[in-house]
Amino acid sequence: MAASTRKRYLLIGNGASGTYAAETIRKTDTEGEITLLTNEPYPLYNRVALPPFLRDEAKREKVFLRTPEQHAQKGIKLLVDTPITVLNTEARVATGADGQEFPYDRLLIATGGRPNPLPAPGATPDVQGIYNFQYWDDATAIRERINTARHAVVVGGSYIAYELAEAYRHHGLAVTWLIRGPRFLRRVLDEDGGALVDDIARAVGVDIIYGGEVAEVHSREGQVCGVTTTTGQHLSCDTIGVGLGVKMNVDFLEGTPITVRNGIVTNEYLETNVPDVFAAGDVAEFFDVSIGLHNQMGTWNNSVSHGRISGANMLGERKFYNDVPMYSTGLFDSRIRVMGLTPENVPDLESWEHLDAPNRNYQRLFFKDGRLVGGCLIGDVRMQTRIIQMIQTRQVIPEPDRENLLAA
Ligand SMILES: Cc1cc2nc3c(=O)[nH]c(=O)nc-3n(C[C@H](O)[C@H](O)[C@H](O)COP(=O)(O)OP(=O)(O)OC[C@H]3O[C@@H](n4cnc5c(N)ncnc54)[C@H](O)[C@@H]3O)c2cc1C
């Protein structure tokens, strides 16, 4: 009897990357066995829609993007509550926490990151009211707490902390925002940009303390009731929102020959150094052809593209990522767009900035080797399409013309 040519595709992680990869594979390989695993209890939902959910601007139906039935109709086997704890790339088998084995011919690791907990004395798991903000379960718990909370402390200097501050303010809570650095997005914005965000936040009633962290969390009868900061202030609060970055979910790769640095290292085709093992999305430290360097991102559109590309390459195609990622969100009653590369990904980029303080508009452009590679806009974001087009053309812009692109 001829050996079966039916391929077994295993995808660990059912976020945007894993799910889009599975669907891309199915479009071409109608026979293959596709198994999509997650340690969460849900099919794909949109993390970008979690902040609107907190503000009551998106209902559950808008947040969830797939149902188990849709996966079943496509012949994609979705296994929820299935954490993978061991990988053996020689035997080509992944093993779940319950010992179940998943053999594969092609493997995608699309496990993203998990949020760092608040590293302060007193912030123990038995104290109620302290939240990270990454999962659907976090969102529902935070939303419920908002119903009874009056004063929130938010910790962190990046997008997740902002989203929490915004949600709490939206519901009328008093908000104190602790930013360890000198400003919000300290590498993306310069001092002027940071001052503008400070202005925008204070105008809606958010109090910000820079250069401070939580030194200790205080609780009463198992409920959080305040924090002491490293700057010596005591703040009463009944909830704490934590946005202190993520740790990549790569623990199960220990002992495998897969190269891991900040993320799982891949080439431009999202292949790891181990044959038939791919990585995609937030967890992938991929070779970015647009800069000729390895790069790692944390945006939804990047994860969707990575999913489609890795799916295609698992089928034997040779596609690579060449999009311009964009992080697009509100900024209290303003808005922010961060496109392409910034000093978050590549240090030492040349930058030009322009602040229009009366109109609360800010622009910052990043160049590498004379080419526009990234930008940040606050307020008036109409320039975003032009910036993206210019990044894509990869044209060298003579030095005298670089500053002229601002406010043009
Ligand atoms: C609140 C919030 C707001 C955001 N807002 C924006 C925005 O406005 N714009 C933007 O561009 N991006 C935004 N992002 C970022 C964006 O959502 C992510 O970049 C994207 O969802 C990452 O997708 P992914 O597929 O790489 O990983 P993930 O979505 O993280 O999916 C990975 C999945 O794998 C699971 N997993 C991990 N380890 C294992 C294991 N060992 N076994 C089985 N399963 C495992 C995880 O639990 C998870 O379900 C936001 C993120 C959050 C949390």
The ligand as an SDF file (V2000), in Angstrom:
LIG
                    3D

 53 58  0  0  0  0  0  0  0  0999 V2000
   -5.2620   45.0050   24.7500 C   0  0  0  0  0  0  0  0  0  0  0  0
   -4.4850   44.9690   23.4600 C   0  0  0  0  0  0  0  0  0  0  0  0
   -4.6670   45.9870   22.5250 C   0  0  0  0  0  0  0  0  0  0  0  0
   -3.9520   45.9810   21.3330 C   0  0  0  0  0  0  0  0  0  0  0  0
   -4.1600   46.9860   20.4330 N   0  0  0  0  0  0  0  0  0  0  0  0
   -3.5060   46.9570   19.2500 C   0  0  0  0  0  0  0  0  0  0  0  0
   -3.7470   47.9700   18.2770 C   0  0  0  0  0  0  0  0  0  0  0  0
   -4.5080   48.9320   18.4910 O   0  0  0  0  0  0  0  0  0  0  0  0
   -3.0930   47.8730   17.0800 N   0  0  0  0  0  0  0  0  0  0  0  0
   -2.2260   46.8460   16.8220 C   0  0  0  0  0  0  0  0  0  0  0  0
   -1.6840   46.7800   15.7030 O   0  0  0  0  0  0  0  0  0  0  0  0
   -1.9780   45.8770   17.7330 N   0  0  0  0  0  0  0  0  0  0  0  0
   -2.5830   45.9030   18.9310 C   0  0  0  0  0  0  0  0  0  0  0  0
   -2.3350   44.9280   19.8550 N   0  0  0  0  0  0  0  0  0  0  0  0
   -1.3130   43.8940   19.5520 C   0  0  0  0  0  0  0  0  0  0  0  0
   -1.8900   42.7590   18.6930 C   0  0  0  0  0  0  0  0  0  0  0  0
   -3.1340   42.3770   19.1980 O   0  0  0  0  0  0  0  0  0  0  0  0
   -0.9010   41.6010   18.6770 C   0  0  0  0  0  0  0  0  0  0  0  0
    0.2890   42.0480   18.0280 O   0  0  0  0  0  0  0  0  0  0  0  0
   -1.4260   40.3600   17.9630 C   0  0  0  0  0  0  0  0  0  0  0  0
   -2.6940   40.0030   18.4260 O   0  0  0  0  0  0  0  0  0  0  0  0
   -0.4660   39.1860   18.1300 C   0  0  0  0  0  0  0  0  0  0  0  0
   -0.9590   38.0540   17.4650 O   0  0  0  0  0  0  0  0  0  0  0  0
   -0.1540   36.6740   17.5110 P   0  0  0  0  0  0  0  0  0  0  0  0
   -0.9500   35.7220   16.6540 O   0  0  0  0  0  0  0  0  0  0  0  0
    1.2610   36.8750   17.1700 O   0  0  0  0  0  0  0  0  0  0  0  0
   -0.1620   36.2100   19.0350 O   0  0  0  0  0  0  0  0  0  0  0  0
   -1.3030   36.1120   20.1360 P   0  0  0  0  0  0  0  0  0  0  0  0
   -2.5290   36.8420   19.7400 O   0  0  0  0  0  0  0  0  0  0  0  0
   -0.6500   36.4630   21.4080 O   0  0  0  0  0  0  0  0  0  0  0  0
   -1.7000   34.5750   20.1360 O   0  0  0  0  0  0  0  0  0  0  0  0
   -0.8910   33.5830   20.6900 C   0  0  0  0  0  0  0  0  0  0  0  0
   -1.7670   32.5010   21.2840 C   0  0  0  0  0  0  0  0  0  0  0  0
   -0.9560   31.3760   21.6210 O   0  0  0  0  0  0  0  0  0  0  0  0
   -1.3170   30.9150   22.9100 C   0  0  0  0  0  0  0  0  0  0  0  0
   -0.1880   30.1600   23.4600 N   0  0  0  0  0  0  0  0  0  0  0  0
    0.9470   30.6660   24.0160 C   0  0  0  0  0  0  0  0  0  0  0  0
    1.7530   29.6630   24.4380 N   0  0  0  0  0  0  0  0  0  0  0  0
    1.1120   28.5090   24.1490 C   0  0  0  0  0  0  0  0  0  0  0  0
    1.4380   27.1360   24.3450 C   0  0  0  0  0  0  0  0  0  0  0  0
    2.5910   26.7630   24.9160 N   0  0  0  0  0  0  0  0  0  0  0  0
    0.5510   26.2030   23.9490 N   0  0  0  0  0  0  0  0  0  0  0  0
   -0.6270   26.5700   23.3600 C   0  0  0  0  0  0  0  0  0  0  0  0
   -0.9840   27.8680   23.1530 N   0  0  0  0  0  0  0  0  0  0  0  0
   -0.1260   28.8100   23.5270 C   0  0  0  0  0  0  0  0  0  0  0  0
   -1.6060   32.1990   23.6470 C   0  0  0  0  0  0  0  0  0  0  0  0
   -2.3010   32.0070   24.8220 O   0  0  0  0  0  0  0  0  0  0  0  0
   -2.4190   32.9430   22.5920 C   0  0  0  0  0  0  0  0  0  0  0  0
   -3.7480   32.5310   22.5940 O   0  0  0  0  0  0  0  0  0  0  0  0
   -3.0300   44.9260   21.0670 C   0  0  0  0  0  0  0  0  0  0  0  0
   -2.8390   43.9040   22.0080 C   0  0  0  0  0  0  0  0  0  0  0  0
   -3.5530   43.9210   23.1990 C   0  0  0  0  0  0  0  0  0  0  0  0
   -3.3440   42.8100   24.2070 C   0  0  0  0  0  0  0  0  0  0  0  0
  1  2  1  0
  2  3  1  0
  2 52  2  0
  3  4  2  0
  4  5  1  0
  4 50  1  0
  5  6  2  0
  6  7  1  0
  6 13  1  0
  7  8  2  0
  7  9  1  0
  9 10  1  0
 10 11  2  0
 10 12  1  0
 12 13  2  0
 13 14  1  0
 14 15  1  0
 14 50  1  0
 15 16  1  0
 16 17  1  0
 16 18  1  0
 18 19  1  0
 18 20  1  0
 20 21  1  0
 20 22  1  0
 22 23  1  0
 23 24  1  0
 24 25  2  0
 24 26  1  0
 24 27  1  0
 27 28  1  0
 28 29  2  0
 28 30  1  0
 28 31  1  0
 31 32  1  0
 32 33  1  0
 33 34  1  0
 33 48  1  0
 34 35  1  0
 35 36  1  0
 35 46  1  0
 36 37  1  0
 36 45  1  0
 37 38  2  0
 38 39  1  0
 39 40  1  0
 39 45  2  0
 40 41  1  0
 40 42  2  0
 42 43  1  0
 43 44  2  0
 44 45  1  0
 46 47  1  0
 46 48  1  0
 48 49  1  0
 50 51  2  0
 51 52  1  0
 52 53  1  0
M  END
$$$$
